[in-house]
Amino acid sequence: MGYSVGQVAKAAGVTVRTLHHYDEIGLLSPHGRSSAGYRRYHDLDLERLQLIRYYRELGFPLDEIATILDDPASDPAEHLRRQHELLTGRIGKLQDMVAAIELAMEARKMNISLTPEERFEVFGDADPDAYAEEAERRWGGTGAYQASARRAASYSKDDWLRHKAANEDWGRRFTEVMASGAAPDSPAAMDLAEEHRQLISQWFYDCSYEVHTGLADMYLADPRFTEYYERIRPGMATYLSAAIHANAVSRA
């Protein structure tokens, strides 16, 4: 018997008027009619409607969809593969847009008051707000996070340049220790792990050993943090994490 136009409209999430329009333009004409002349849709009609809905969601006009579906060489499986590829690409772009918007929101919340030129001079291609969402999720309700936001908002361009210089100097000395072959739990490595903790305390918030080891774990668990340290020196994320844990244990 097939399905009535009302049943199909409800199942597909379209209006009856839309289905009537598709029939009128030849895009989706049901295979059957009832004895009273009403439209009756069969399974093949539903499969075609599904493809139409996918292509419409991707922004294709109706006449182009008709041309695609009515191609004699048309392969339903190929349609699904193509739509999967198009949707995956769109999802990726939307995720990038969402990430950019979230970073902008976090930057506004942190209120880092630098012009675009100053931000580039200070941070280069690194985004100072790239980890703000993670920090807020983990510690947003803490006094440490709120203190960090207040202090970051108060820093001038010169403050950020001093912060950058201090970090670069620390990174240079840390890579020298790594290159020397010293173990992560060596005194030299642990001393620089302690200096890393103190830099955070100096510039942002009171970084306890508990918080510091939490950061160390995140350097390995979160690819954003891993990439940051790996760009300084391959293997640095793992080495630094181990040095931070060893330092926390030795200072306990």
DODRENFI-477046 format. One record per residue (C-alpha): residue number from 0; x, y, z; residue in one letter. Coordinates in nm, 4 decimals. Each point is the difference from the previous one (the first is absolute). Layout:
BEGIN
[lolo NUM; [X; Y; Z]; "A"]
...
! end
This chain:
BEGIN
[lolo 0; [0.0000; 0.0000; 0.0000]; "M"]
[lolo 1; [0.2959; 0.2371; 0.0550]; "G"]
[lolo 2; [0.0006; 0.3123; 0.2145]; "Y"]
[lolo 3; [-0.2274; 0.3012; -0.0092]; "S"]
[lolo 4; [0.1346; 0.3472; -0.0608]; "V"]
[lolo 5; [-0.0708; 0.0874; 0.3638]; "G"]
[lolo 6; [0.1944; -0.3007; 0.1284]; "Q"]
[lolo 7; [0.2991; 0.0816; -0.2201]; "V"]
[lolo 8; [-0.0060; 0.3676; 0.0929]; "A"]
[lolo 9; [0.0016; -0.0838; 0.3712]; "K"]
[lolo 10; [0.2741; -0.2626; -0.0315]; "A"]
[lolo 11; [0.2254; 0.2190; -0.2163]; "A"]
[lolo 12; [-0.0558; 0.3240; 0.1898]; "G"]
[lolo 13; [-0.1393; 0.1905; -0.2982]; "V"]
[lolo 14; [-0.3396; 0.1506; -0.0698]; "T"]
[lolo 15; [-0.2699; -0.1519; -0.2148]; "V"]
[lolo 16; [0.0200; 0.3100; -0.2170]; "R"]
[lolo 17; [0.3712; -0.0712; -0.0606]; "T"]
[lolo 18; [-0.0781; -0.3530; -0.1181]; "L"]
[lolo 19; [-0.2737; 0.1314; -0.2271]; "H"]
[lolo 20; [0.2484; 0.2485; -0.1461]; "H"]
[lolo 21; [0.2598; -0.2715; -0.0579]; "Y"]
[lolo 22; [-0.2649; -0.1995; -0.1858]; "D"]
[lolo 23; [-0.1064; 0.2983; -0.2096]; "E"]
[lolo 24; [0.3541; 0.0726; -0.1207]; "I"]
[lolo 25; [0.0796; -0.3672; -0.0606]; "G"]
[lolo 26; [0.2638; -0.0256; 0.2703]; "L"]
[lolo 27; [-0.1860; -0.2611; 0.2053]; "L"]
[lolo 28; [-0.3108; -0.1539; -0.1541]; "S"]
[lolo 29; [-0.1414; -0.2883; 0.2057]; "P"]
[lolo 30; [-0.0167; -0.3383; -0.1667]; "H"]
[lolo 31; [-0.3587; -0.0643; 0.0970]; "G"]
[lolo 32; [-0.3456; 0.1414; 0.0467]; "R"]
[lolo 33; [-0.2845; -0.1182; 0.2179]; "S"]
[lolo 34; [-0.3382; -0.0931; -0.1492]; "S"]
[lolo 35; [-0.1107; 0.3503; 0.0894]; "A"]
[lolo 36; [0.2972; 0.1531; -0.1836]; "G"]
[lolo 37; [0.2096; 0.0927; 0.3009]; "Y"]
[lolo 38; [0.3784; -0.0225; -0.0150]; "R"]
[lolo 39; [0.1548; -0.3196; 0.1371]; "R"]
[lolo 40; [0.3764; -0.0103; 0.0571]; "Y"]
[lolo 41; [0.2038; -0.3200; -0.0248]; "H"]
[lolo 42; [0.3412; -0.0835; 0.1468]; "D"]
[lolo 43; [0.1845; 0.1185; -0.3130]; "L"]
[lolo 44; [-0.1745; 0.3343; 0.0330]; "D"]
[lolo 45; [0.1166; 0.0271; 0.3598]; "L"]
[lolo 46; [0.3579; -0.0780; -0.1006]; "E"]
[lolo 47; [-0.0129; 0.2755; -0.2616]; "R"]
[lolo 48; [-0.1497; 0.2423; 0.2523]; "L"]
[lolo 49; [0.2840; -0.0762; 0.2390]; "Q"]
[lolo 50; [0.2542; 0.0899; -0.2688]; "L"]
[lolo 51; [-0.1930; 0.3162; -0.0827]; "I"]
[lolo 52; [0.0010; 0.1036; 0.3655]; "R"]
[lolo 53; [0.3756; -0.0578; 0.0270]; "Y"]
[lolo 54; [0.0768; 0.2023; -0.3110]; "Y"]
[lolo 55; [-0.2329; 0.2791; 0.1117]; "R"]
[lolo 56; [0.1773; 0.0108; 0.3370]; "E"]
[lolo 57; [0.3247; 0.0433; -0.1920]; "L"]
[lolo 58; [-0.1448; 0.2979; -0.1844]; "G"]
[lolo 59; [-0.0705; -0.1518; -0.3428]; "F"]
[lolo 60; [-0.2885; 0.1613; -0.1966]; "P"]
[lolo 61; [-0.2934; -0.2242; -0.0941]; "L"]
[lolo 62; [0.0678; 0.0026; -0.3737]; "D"]
[lolo 63; [0.3604; -0.1099; 0.0563]; "E"]
[lolo 64; [-0.1128; -0.2761; 0.2351]; "I"]
[lolo 65; [-0.2403; -0.1266; -0.2682]; "A"]
[lolo 66; [0.2818; -0.0042; -0.2563]; "T"]
[lolo 67; [0.2279; -0.1917; 0.2363]; "I"]
[lolo 68; [-0.2600; -0.2593; 0.1001]; "L"]
[lolo 69; [-0.1357; -0.0532; -0.3495]; "D"]
[lolo 70; [0.3397; -0.0676; -0.1519]; "D"]
[lolo 71; [-0.0229; -0.3467; -0.1649]; "P"]
[lolo 72; [0.3374; -0.0868; 0.1489]; "A"]
[lolo 73; [-0.1166; 0.1048; 0.3466]; "S"]
[lolo 74; [0.1042; -0.2421; 0.2757]; "D"]
[lolo 75; [-0.1827; 0.0310; 0.3359]; "P"]
[lolo 76; [0.3054; -0.1254; 0.1878]; "A"]
[lolo 77; [0.2164; 0.2588; -0.1756]; "E"]
[lolo 78; [-0.2475; 0.2707; 0.0996]; "H"]
[lolo 79; [0.0358; -0.0976; 0.3630]; "L"]
[lolo 80; [0.3793; -0.0058; -0.0236]; "R"]
[lolo 81; [-0.0003; 0.3428; -0.1624]; "R"]
[lolo 82; [-0.2358; 0.1436; 0.2582]; "Q"]
[lolo 83; [0.2051; -0.1494; 0.2805]; "H"]
[lolo 84; [0.3100; 0.1716; -0.1391]; "E"]
[lolo 85; [-0.1798; 0.3334; -0.0409]; "L"]
[lolo 86; [-0.1525; -0.0138; 0.3475]; "L"]
[lolo 87; [0.3296; -0.0983; 0.1592]; "T"]
[lolo 88; [0.1650; 0.2986; -0.1660]; "G"]
[lolo 89; [-0.2758; 0.2299; 0.1197]; "R"]
[lolo 90; [0.0213; -0.1392; 0.3529]; "I"]
[lolo 91; [0.3736; 0.0674; 0.0025]; "G"]
[lolo 92; [-0.0513; 0.3598; -0.1104]; "K"]
[lolo 93; [-0.2755; 0.0521; 0.2565]; "L"]
[lolo 94; [0.2184; -0.1430; 0.2751]; "Q"]
[lolo 95; [0.2778; 0.2391; -0.1005]; "D"]
[lolo 96; [-0.2482; 0.2882; 0.0104]; "M"]
[lolo 97; [-0.1260; -0.1061; 0.3429]; "V"]
[lolo 98; [0.3572; -0.0249; 0.1294]; "A"]
[lolo 99; [0.0815; 0.3463; -0.1341]; "A"]
[lolo 100; [-0.3114; 0.1480; 0.1578]; "I"]
[lolo 101; [0.0733; -0.1677; 0.3332]; "E"]
[lolo 102; [0.3545; 0.1352; -0.0043]; "L"]
[lolo 103; [-0.1305; 0.3470; -0.0761]; "A"]
[lolo 104; [-0.2484; -0.0287; 0.2870]; "M"]
[lolo 105; [0.2711; -0.1133; 0.2384]; "E"]
[lolo 106; [0.2368; 0.2743; -0.1156]; "A"]
[lolo 107; [-0.2714; 0.2562; 0.0635]; "R"]
[lolo 108; [-0.0614; -0.1495; 0.3434]; "K"]
[lolo 109; [0.3723; 0.0108; 0.0798]; "M"]
[lolo 110; [0.0015; 0.3575; -0.1350]; "N"]
[lolo 111; [0.3572; -0.0036; -0.1265]; "I"]
[lolo 112; [0.0108; 0.3603; -0.1150]; "S"]
[lolo 113; [0.2481; -0.0102; -0.2878]; "L"]
[lolo 114; [-0.0431; 0.1191; -0.3555]; "T"]
[lolo 115; [0.0288; -0.2669; -0.2738]; "P"]
[lolo 116; [0.3501; 0.1290; -0.0818]; "E"]
[lolo 117; [0.1064; -0.0167; 0.3637]; "E"]
[lolo 118; [-0.1424; -0.3499; 0.0438]; "R"]
[lolo 119; [0.2005; -0.1205; -0.2983]; "F"]
[lolo 120; [0.3163; 0.1672; 0.1280]; "E"]
[lolo 121; [-0.0424; -0.1582; 0.3406]; "V"]
[lolo 122; [-0.1335; -0.3436; -0.0865]; "F"]
[lolo 123; [0.0899; -0.0549; -0.3666]; "G"]
[lolo 124; [-0.2197; -0.2755; -0.1412]; "D"]
[lolo 125; [-0.0784; -0.1370; 0.3465]; "A"]
[lolo 126; [-0.3408; 0.0843; 0.1413]; "D"]
[lolo 127; [0.0192; 0.1046; 0.3659]; "P"]
[lolo 128; [-0.3630; -0.0999; 0.0461]; "D"]
[lolo 129; [0.0265; -0.3402; -0.1659]; "A"]
[lolo 130; [-0.0204; -0.1848; 0.3328]; "Y"]
[lolo 131; [-0.2445; 0.2308; 0.1753]; "A"]
[lolo 132; [-0.2966; -0.2325; -0.0487]; "E"]
[lolo 133; [0.1864; -0.2941; 0.1529]; "E"]
[lolo 134; [0.1185; 0.2115; 0.2911]; "A"]
[lolo 135; [-0.3501; 0.1294; 0.0688]; "E"]
[lolo 136; [-0.1509; -0.3479; -0.0212]; "R"]
[lolo 137; [0.2478; -0.1373; 0.2526]; "R"]
[lolo 138; [0.0459; 0.2958; 0.2318]; "W"]
[lolo 139; [-0.2561; 0.2625; -0.1023]; "G"]
[lolo 140; [-0.1601; 0.0052; 0.3433]; "G"]
[lolo 141; [0.3253; 0.0361; 0.1867]; "T"]
[lolo 142; [0.1685; 0.3082; 0.1338]; "G"]
[lolo 143; [0.3096; -0.0900; -0.2047]; "A"]
[lolo 144; [-0.1866; 0.0285; -0.3281]; "Y"]
[lolo 145; [-0.1630; 0.3281; 0.0994]; "Q"]
[lolo 146; [0.3351; 0.1397; 0.1140]; "A"]
[lolo 147; [0.1559; -0.1003; -0.3316]; "S"]
[lolo 148; [-0.2739; 0.1726; -0.1970]; "A"]
[lolo 149; [0.0379; 0.3200; 0.2034]; "R"]
[lolo 150; [0.3769; 0.0073; -0.0322]; "R"]
[lolo 151; [-0.0016; -0.0792; -0.3732]; "A"]
[lolo 152; [-0.2471; 0.2806; -0.0567]; "A"]
[lolo 153; [0.2318; 0.2475; 0.1710]; "S"]
[lolo 154; [0.3145; -0.0812; -0.1999]; "Y"]
[lolo 155; [0.1325; 0.2460; -0.2556]; "S"]
[lolo 156; [0.1921; -0.0812; -0.3153]; "K"]
[lolo 157; [0.3297; 0.0444; 0.1890]; "D"]
[lolo 158; [-0.1200; -0.2385; 0.2728]; "D"]
[lolo 159; [-0.0791; -0.2660; -0.2602]; "W"]
[lolo 160; [0.3374; 0.0518; -0.1662]; "L"]
[lolo 161; [0.1747; -0.0551; 0.3365]; "R"]
[lolo 162; [-0.2099; -0.3112; 0.0521]; "H"]
[lolo 163; [0.0951; -0.1252; -0.3442]; "K"]
[lolo 164; [0.3702; 0.0616; 0.0636]; "A"]
[lolo 165; [-0.0136; -0.1841; 0.3330]; "A"]
[lolo 166; [-0.1713; -0.2986; -0.1596]; "N"]
[lolo 167; [0.2463; -0.0110; -0.2888]; "E"]
[lolo 168; [0.2962; 0.0151; 0.2371]; "D"]
[lolo 169; [-0.1478; -0.2809; 0.2090]; "W"]
[lolo 170; [-0.0678; -0.2069; -0.3136]; "G"]
[lolo 171; [0.3569; 0.0453; -0.1246]; "R"]
[lolo 172; [0.1477; -0.1201; 0.3290]; "R"]
[lolo 173; [-0.2473; -0.2889; 0.0251]; "F"]
[lolo 174; [0.0899; -0.1278; -0.3484]; "T"]
[lolo 175; [0.3682; 0.0199; 0.0964]; "E"]
[lolo 176; [-0.0682; -0.2312; 0.2931]; "V"]
[lolo 177; [-0.1859; -0.2384; -0.2285]; "M"]
[lolo 178; [0.2851; 0.0066; -0.2523]; "A"]
[lolo 179; [0.2505; -0.0803; 0.2744]; "S"]
[lolo 180; [-0.1632; -0.3380; 0.0527]; "G"]
[lolo 181; [-0.1037; 0.0728; 0.3568]; "A"]
[lolo 182; [-0.2977; -0.2003; 0.1257]; "A"]
[lolo 183; [-0.3326; 0.1785; 0.0687]; "P"]
[lolo 184; [0.0504; -0.0655; 0.3732]; "D"]
[lolo 185; [0.3515; 0.1445; 0.0010]; "S"]
[lolo 186; [0.0609; 0.3059; 0.2194]; "P"]
[lolo 187; [0.0482; 0.2243; -0.3062]; "A"]
[lolo 188; [-0.3285; -0.1093; -0.1598]; "A"]
[lolo 189; [-0.1946; 0.0241; 0.3252]; "M"]
[lolo 190; [0.1404; 0.3457; 0.0732]; "D"]
[lolo 191; [-0.1279; 0.1235; -0.3356]; "L"]
[lolo 192; [-0.3336; -0.1719; 0.0621]; "A"]
[lolo 193; [-0.0179; 0.1971; 0.3244]; "E"]
[lolo 194; [0.0875; 0.3187; -0.1885]; "E"]
[lolo 195; [-0.2812; -0.0814; -0.2459]; "H"]
[lolo 196; [-0.2439; -0.0184; 0.2922]; "R"]
[lolo 197; [0.1299; 0.3263; 0.1436]; "Q"]
[lolo 198; [-0.0372; 0.1783; -0.3360]; "L"]
[lolo 199; [-0.3662; -0.0944; -0.0022]; "I"]
[lolo 200; [-0.0367; 0.1284; 0.3562]; "S"]
[lolo 201; [0.1851; 0.3199; -0.0845]; "Q"]
[lolo 202; [-0.2043; 0.0852; -0.3063]; "W"]
[lolo 203; [-0.3413; -0.1536; 0.0486]; "F"]
[lolo 204; [-0.1039; -0.1762; 0.3215]; "Y"]
[lolo 205; [0.1356; -0.1874; 0.2988]; "D"]
[lolo 206; [0.0905; -0.3294; -0.1681]; "C"]
[lolo 207; [0.0060; -0.2683; 0.2674]; "S"]
[lolo 208; [0.1781; -0.3311; -0.0559]; "Y"]
[lolo 209; [-0.3375; -0.1676; -0.0372]; "E"]
[lolo 210; [-0.1018; 0.2397; -0.2744]; "V"]
[lolo 211; [0.3439; -0.0251; -0.1593]; "H"]
[lolo 212; [-0.0174; -0.3790; -0.0264]; "T"]
[lolo 213; [-0.3508; 0.0375; -0.1425]; "G"]
[lolo 214; [0.1470; 0.2233; -0.2682]; "L"]
[lolo 215; [0.2724; -0.2571; -0.0612]; "A"]
[lolo 216; [-0.2619; -0.2667; -0.0667]; "D"]
[lolo 217; [-0.1838; 0.2346; -0.2337]; "M"]
[lolo 218; [0.3181; 0.0620; -0.2004]; "Y"]
[lolo 219; [-0.0198; -0.3652; -0.1049]; "L"]
[lolo 220; [-0.3775; -0.0479; -0.0121]; "A"]
[lolo 221; [-0.0833; 0.3087; -0.2033]; "D"]
[lolo 222; [0.1579; 0.0134; -0.3487]; "P"]
[lolo 223; [-0.0090; 0.3805; 0.0045]; "R"]
[lolo 224; [0.2363; 0.0122; 0.2966]; "F"]
[lolo 225; [0.2119; -0.2852; -0.1347]; "T"]
[lolo 226; [0.0464; 0.1786; -0.3314]; "E"]
[lolo 227; [0.1026; 0.3231; 0.1744]; "Y"]
[lolo 228; [0.2897; -0.1672; 0.1816]; "Y"]
[lolo 229; [0.0899; -0.2333; -0.2860]; "E"]
[lolo 230; [0.0567; 0.3065; -0.2185]; "R"]
[lolo 231; [0.2666; 0.1160; 0.2459]; "I"]
[lolo 232; [0.1727; -0.3391; 0.0010]; "R"]
[lolo 233; [-0.1216; -0.3485; -0.0967]; "P"]
[lolo 234; [-0.0724; -0.2058; 0.3100]; "G"]
[lolo 235; [-0.0242; 0.3074; 0.2203]; "M"]
[lolo 236; [-0.3616; -0.0546; 0.1065]; "A"]
[lolo 237; [0.0745; -0.3460; 0.1400]; "T"]
[lolo 238; [0.3275; 0.1086; 0.1576]; "Y"]
[lolo 239; [-0.1501; 0.3103; 0.1610]; "L"]
[lolo 240; [-0.2972; -0.1925; 0.1345]; "S"]
[lolo 241; [0.2320; -0.2543; 0.1625]; "A"]
[lolo 242; [0.2217; 0.2751; 0.1426]; "A"]
[lolo 243; [-0.3011; 0.1804; 0.1500]; "I"]
[lolo 244; [-0.1228; -0.3186; 0.1681]; "H"]
[lolo 245; [0.3472; -0.0812; 0.1298]; "A"]
[lolo 246; [0.0397; 0.3527; 0.1360]; "N"]
[lolo 247; [-0.3374; -0.0111; 0.1757]; "A"]
[lolo 248; [0.0928; -0.3284; 0.1678]; "V"]
[lolo 249; [0.3430; 0.1269; 0.1078]; "S"]
[lolo 250; [-0.1487; 0.3200; 0.1448]; "R"]
[lolo 251; [-0.2873; -0.1703; 0.1791]; "A"]
! end
